[in-house]
Amino acid sequence: MAAELQLLGLAIVVGIVQLVWAAIAARRQQNLAWAAGPRDEPMPITGVAARLDRAFRNFMETFPFFAAAVLAAVAADRLSSLTLWGAGLYVAGRALYVPLYASGIPRVRTLVWAVAMIGLFMVTAALFV
């Protein structure tokens, strides 16, 4: 199996961990009766729980592009060191982004996000070079 596909699988694990972490943090602020009900009335979250939710939403904005780029590179037989390093940067950046965001560390978090985006661009660029 191509290493890029393994990194795609690892990115899925990163996303699942983020989802569970954000849900647990939110449930600590929202009661279980509300969570189990129809949720007709919003129950906002704050602090770390809100940051974890925003980090997960940010992951969900970029992950489909990453998955599509990796799958397209595999299908087009365009795997190279560019896709390997790009996929690695994306996964590492996304994994580091969450604890930095949850901790409220602003500038380093943005730098790590940029590293992940560079990785995504690298995988995508391999389709055109």
N, C-alpha and C positions, 0 to 999 in steps of 0.2 A: 504494500500500500504506500502511496506517495506520502512523504512527510507533510506536505501541505494539507492533505486530507486528514491526517492525524491532528494537525494544528487546528483544522476546522472543528474536529471533534472536541478538542480541548477548549475552543472558544464556546462551544455549546455548553460544556461543563461550567465555564466561567459565568455564562448567562444564567444557568440554573441556580448556581450558588448565589448570584446577585438577587434573583427572584425570591429565593427562600429567605435570604438575609433581610431584604426589604420587607417582606410579608411579616416575618417575625417581629421586626422593629415596629411596624405599623400596628400589629395586633396588641402590642404592649400599651399603645395609647388608645386603641379602639377596643371596646368590649367585644367578646365573642358573640354575644347575642346580636349585636349590630352586624358583625361580619357574616354571620350565618343567615341573616335576614335578607330582605330585598334591597337594602341599601338605598332606599328612596331619598332619605335625607343624608347629605354628605356629612362626614365626620373627618374634618381636616387633621392632618398630622403635622408635627413640627420637629425642629431640631434634627438629630441624627436620622430619625425615621424618614423625614422629608428629604434629607440629602441622599439617603440610600434609594428612595423612590426615584428621585431625579437622575441619579447615576444609572439606575436600571433603564429608565426611559431613554437616556442618552445611548446606552448600549444598543437598545432596540432600534435606534435611528441608524446606527452604522452597521450592525451585524448583517442585515440582509444584503447590503452591498458587498461585504466581505465574503459571505457565503457564495454569492453569485460570481464574484471575481475568481475565487478559488475553483469553483466547479467549472467555470468557463475556461480557465487556464488548463485544467485537467482534460476537459473535453477537446480542446484545441491542441493538445500536446505542446503547450507552451511553458511547461515547468522548467525552471532554471534557478540559479542562485538568487536571482531577483525575486522570484515568487517565494522561495524558501525564507529568505531574510525578511521579506515584506510580511509574510504570514506570521513569522516569529515576532516581529516588532508589534504587529497588531495585537496578537494574543497577550504578549507581555505587557503592553501598554494598557490594554483593557483590564487585565488582572490587577495591575498596580493602581489604576485610576480609582477604583471603588474605595479602598481603604483611605486613600488620600482625600477623596471627596467626603467620606463619612467623618474624617477627622477635622474637616474644615480648613485644610491646607490649600490656599488659593493658587499661588503662582506655579508651584511644582506640579500641582494637579493639571494645570493648563499645559505645561510642558509635556507631561506624560500623555495627555490626550493628543497633542500634536504628534508625538512619536507614533502612536497608534494610527493616526490618520496618514502619516507618511508611509507606514507599512501597508495600509489599504491602497494608497496610490501606487506603491511599488508593484503589488500584485496585479492591479488593473493595468499598469503600464506594460507589463509583460505581454499583454494581449496585442499590443501595437508595435512592439519592437522585434 
